[in-house]
Amino acid sequence: MKPDYGHCPCLGLYEFRSVEVRMTVNEKVVVLTDVPQGACRSCGSRVYKADVLERIESLLKNERFKKRPH
């Protein structure tokens, strides 16, 4: 079942998409695939559910991504 993202402030409707998220953390490129996202076709706004953001945050707190002293 796809999550419901509701309506965008522009009055458009957020639609479910599965996206790739790229970010740089401590000079390392991190790529997350199949990240659920709501996207508005009217204005292009994008939103994530709180549980998805919490999961991304917990992944980034992982030891592999912590900056190590030289």
Protein Blocks (a to p, Z undefined) as FASTA:
>chain_A
ZZdebjafklpacddddddddddeehiacddehiacdddfknopacddfklmmmmmmmmm
pmklpccdZZ
